[in-house]
Structures are given as C-alpha cells and as structure tokens.
Amino acid sequence: MAEWFDQKIAIVTGAASGIGRAVASELVALGSRVTLVDRNAEALDHLKEEFSSDSVLPVVADVTVARDVEMYVAKTLDRWDRIDLFHNNAGILGPLRKLIEHSTEEYRAIFDTNVLGVLLGLQHVAPVMIKQAEGSIVNTGSVVGLRTVPENGLYGASKAAVLRLTQQAAVELGPHNVRVNAIAPGSTDTPMFRNAFRVEGRSTREADELVDGMLSTRPLRRAIQAADVAQLVLWLLGSESKMITGTISVIDGGVSA
C-alpha cells in the first residue's frame, strides 16, 4: 500500500491538529503531496516546518466559507494539477450541554463547521475528481452520529448528517469512479476533545483526570489516539479498499459493542 500513495495529491482539512494532523503526517511520510487546510495560521506554520516545502501546501481557510473552499481547491490544482485524495475532516465539538440549553449561535457554529463545511468540500472537490474519472474521499463523522451520548446532542446530530451526506455522495459519485466513505471515531485523545472538558470552575488537572478516566473504561482499556484513526483513514483512501464506498467505519475501542 505504501508505494500506492507515492506522488498522490491529497487535501486534508483541519490539518493543524488531532486526526487531520495525523493523517497529513502519514500521507507525507508515504510520499504524497498534501494541501494542509486549517483556519489556524500559526499552527499551520508550525506544521509546515516539520515537512519538506515540496511535500506540503499550507492554506489558511475557513471551511464554512464557500470562497475559501474554492480557494484551497484552486491552489491545490495550481500547484499539482489534480486531486487524488480528500480527507474532509475539519470539525468542532462545541460545548457539552443538553439540547434545550444550546444557543442559536452554538447551533450555527456546530452545524456550519461540521455539516456545511463537509458539504462545501464535497461540492468543490468532487467535480475535479469526476473530471479525472477517479478519486477517494473520506469524511470524518463520529460514533456519536450513530448513538446517543448525554450532552452531545447537537454535535451528534451534525455528525449524523455527515454520515448521511457520505452515503448520498457515494451513490451519486460511484458511476464516476469516485469513492466516498466515512469514519466514525469514538472519543479520541485529541486537543479538541480535552478542551471540551476544560470548562469554567474545573481546573486543567481535574479535566484531564476526568478525560483519562472516561477513556480508560472502554473494552480495550486504552484511549484511541489520532494515529490509530489515521491508519483507518489511509486504508479507506487507498487502493486496498477499492471496492468499498458508502460505508461508515467505526473505530471506538469497542464502546458501541
């Protein structure tokens, strides 16, 4: 599989941290050329320093803004003339609270990033892949899009929408030899996940102890790391899954068993 990724052109959104960063790192290590998309310019600069300038193209962009999405696609084509792989990954968790306690602003922030951002990515990348008559896309959903978790209602609903968009896109793009799959990770030990527990009145130490305790209760008794999820993403993007499209691949350490 490693040889297959050599010289492939990829886009990863939410590339500056967490799962996106892990996927981007693996792709570069395998010889791919990667457009790193994130709205955090400083984090992108740090990431660029880790890689050869020939291997990556950092683009500061907001996935909820159509012109920004158009820009990161255009910059990728200007640099490398094609798009083989797309990890449609950027997302936010939002505050953990009951549905009736969420504000309209929180709803818009969560759904704009997690749903509109994925849709805009599909709308701008898919036409390129259709023209090429090949491509592979992996959207980042969540196991919370498949099951109910307390105080995770809006996030879960947004990720359920991502899973549904994935299946619809797979049906529509399949005749063009473009595959679309989704991952549904459980709680993954990333900065985004830990930050959600660092609420007012709770110290960083207390938040980390809460997270560590929760992550250790799953059947495998260990936390999912971003690198674990990255391996699943690479497999779905790559040639070994060439007959797989429209699927939702759960990676949650056995929590949903």
C-alpha positions in Angstrom: 0.0 0.0 0.0 2.8 2.4 0.8 4.0 2.6 -2.8 0.5 3.4 -4.0 0.5 6.7 -2.0 3.7 8.0 -3.5 3.2 11.2 -5.5 -0.6 11.2 -4.9 -2.2 14.6 -4.4 -4.2 15.0 -1.2 -6.2 17.6 0.6 -6.7 17.4 4.4 -8.9 19.9 6.2 -8.5 20.5 9.9 -4.9 19.6 9.2 -3.2 21.5 12.0 -4.1 19.2 14.9 -5.7 16.0 16.0 -6.8 13.4 13.4 -6.2 15.7 10.5 -2.6 16.3 11.5 -2.0 12.6 12.0 -3.4 11.8 8.5 -1.4 14.6 6.9 1.8 13.3 8.6 1.2 9.8 7.4 0.5 10.9 3.8 3.6 12.9 3.6 5.7 10.1 5.1 4.3 7.8 2.3 5.3 10.3 -0.4 2.1 12.1 -1.1 1.8 15.8 -1.8 -0.6 17.4 0.7 -2.6 20.6 0.9 -2.9 21.4 4.6 -6.1 23.3 5.2 -6.9 25.0 8.6 -8.0 28.3 9.9 -5.2 28.4 12.5 -2.4 30.1 10.6 0.1 29.8 13.5 -0.5 26.0 13.8 -0.1 25.6 10.1 3.2 27.4 10.2 4.5 25.0 12.9 3.3 22.0 10.8 5.0 23.3 7.7 8.3 23.4 9.5 8.1 19.6 10.0 7.8 18.8 6.3 9.7 19.5 3.1 8.3 22.5 1.3 7.9 20.3 -1.8 5.6 18.0 0.1 3.0 20.4 1.5 1.0 23.4 0.6 -0.4 25.2 3.7 -3.6 27.1 3.1 -5.4 29.2 5.8 -9.1 28.8 5.1 -12.5 28.6 6.8 -14.3 25.5 5.6 -17.7 27.2 6.2 -17.0 29.9 3.6 -17.5 28.9 0.0 -14.9 31.2 -1.4 -12.3 29.8 1.0 -13.1 26.3 -0.1 -12.9 27.3 -3.7 -9.5 28.8 -2.9 -8.0 25.8 -1.3 -9.1 23.6 -4.2 -7.8 26.2 -6.8 -4.4 26.5 -5.0 -4.1 22.7 -5.0 -4.8 22.5 -8.7 -2.4 25.4 -9.5 0.4 23.6 -7.6 -0.2 20.0 -8.6 -2.9 19.9 -11.3 -5.1 17.2 -9.8 -6.7 15.9 -6.5 -6.5 12.2 -5.9 -7.4 12.1 -2.2 -9.6 14.2 0.1 -9.9 13.9 3.9 -12.9 16.1 4.6 -12.1 16.3 8.3 -12.5 19.8 9.8 -14.9 19.9 12.7 -15.7 21.3 16.1 -17.2 19.6 19.2 -18.9 22.7 20.7 -19.9 23.0 24.4 -21.2 19.9 26.1 -24.7 20.6 27.3 -28.4 19.5 27.0 -30.2 20.2 23.8 -32.6 22.7 25.4 -29.6 24.7 26.8 -27.9 25.3 23.5 -28.0 28.8 22.0 -28.8 29.5 18.3 -25.2 30.7 17.9 -23.9 27.4 19.2 -26.1 25.5 16.8 -24.9 27.6 13.8 -21.3 27.2 14.7 -21.5 23.4 15.1 -23.6 22.8 12.0 -21.8 25.3 9.8 -18.4 23.7 10.5 -19.4 20.0 10.7 -22.1 19.9 8.0 -21.8 22.9 5.7 -18.0 22.5 5.8 -18.2 18.9 4.6 -20.9 19.7 2.0 -18.8 22.6 0.6 -15.8 20.4 0.4 -17.7 17.7 -1.5 -19.2 20.3 -3.9 -15.8 21.7 -4.8 -13.6 18.7 -4.8 -16.0 16.1 -6.4 -16.2 17.9 -9.8 -12.4 17.7 -10.0 -12.4 14.0 -9.3 -15.3 13.5 -11.7 -13.3 15.1 -14.5 -10.3 12.9 -13.6 -12.7 9.8 -13.5 -11.2 8.8 -10.2 -10.7 9.8 -6.6 -11.2 8.8 -3.0 -12.9 10.8 -0.2 -13.1 10.2 3.5 -15.4 12.3 5.6 -14.9 12.5 9.4 -18.1 11.6 11.2 -18.4 10.3 14.8 -19.8 7.3 16.6 -22.0 9.9 18.3 -23.7 10.2 15.0 -24.9 6.6 15.4 -25.7 6.5 19.1 -27.0 8.9 21.8 -24.5 10.3 24.3 -25.5 12.6 27.1 -24.9 16.4 26.5 -23.7 15.7 22.9 -27.0 16.2 21.1 -26.0 19.0 18.6 -22.6 17.5 17.9 -24.2 14.1 17.4 -26.9 15.4 15.1 -24.3 17.2 13.0 -22.2 14.1 12.6 -25.3 12.0 11.8 -25.8 14.5 8.9 -22.2 13.9 7.8 -22.8 10.1 7.7 -25.9 10.6 5.6 -24.1 13.0 3.2 -21.4 10.4 2.8 -23.8 7.7 1.7 -25.6 10.1 -0.7 -22.4 11.3 -2.2 -21.2 7.7 -2.6 -24.3 6.8 -4.7 -24.0 9.9 -6.8 -20.2 9.8 -7.4 -19.8 6.0 -7.8 -20.5 6.0 -11.5 -17.6 8.4 -11.9 -15.2 6.1 -10.2 -15.1 8.3 -7.1 -15.4 6.6 -3.7 -16.8 8.3 -0.6 -16.6 6.8 2.8 -16.8 8.0 6.4 -15.1 7.2 9.6 -17.0 7.2 12.9 -14.4 7.6 15.7 -15.2 7.3 19.3 -13.7 9.7 21.9 -10.2 10.2 20.5 -7.5 11.7 22.7 -7.0 15.0 20.8 -6.7 18.6 21.9 -10.3 19.3 20.7 -11.7 16.5 22.9 -9.7 17.5 26.0 -10.6 21.2 25.6 -14.3 20.4 25.7 -13.9 19.3 29.4 -11.9 22.4 30.5 -15.0 24.4 31.5 -15.2 27.3 33.9 -14.8 26.1 37.5 -12.8 23.0 36.6 -9.0 23.0 36.6 -7.0 21.6 33.8 -5.8 18.8 36.0 -9.4 17.9 37.0 -10.5 18.0 33.4 -7.6 15.7 32.3 -8.3 13.3 35.1 -11.9 13.2 34.0 -11.0 12.5 30.4 -8.4 9.9 31.3 -10.9 8.1 33.5 -13.5 8.1 30.8 -11.1 7.0 28.0 -9.9 4.1 30.2 -13.3 2.5 30.6 -13.8 1.2 27.0 -13.4 -2.6 26.4 -9.9 -2.3 25.1 -9.0 -0.2 28.2 -7.0 2.4 26.4 -7.6 5.6 24.6 -7.9 5.9 20.9 -5.1 8.0 19.5 -5.2 10.2 16.4 -2.6 7.9 14.8 -5.0 4.9 15.2 -7.7 6.8 13.3 -5.2 7.9 10.7 -4.5 4.3 9.8 -8.2 3.7 9.1 -8.4 6.8 7.0 -5.4 5.8 4.9 -6.8 2.4 4.3 -10.1 3.8 3.1 -8.4 6.4 0.9 -6.0 3.8 -0.6 -6.2 1.1 -3.2 -6.8 -1.8 -0.8 -10.4 -0.6 -0.3 -11.1 -0.1 -4.0 -14.5 -1.8 -3.8 -15.6 0.0 -0.7 -17.8 3.1 -0.9 -20.7 4.5 1.1 -19.5 2.8 4.3 -19.3 4.1 7.9 -16.3 2.6 9.6 -16.5 2.7 13.4 -13.3 3.0 15.4 -14.3 3.3 19.1 -12.3 0.8 21.1 -15.4 -1.4 21.5 -17.6 1.2 23.2 -20.6 0.6 20.8 -20.3 -3.2 21.0 
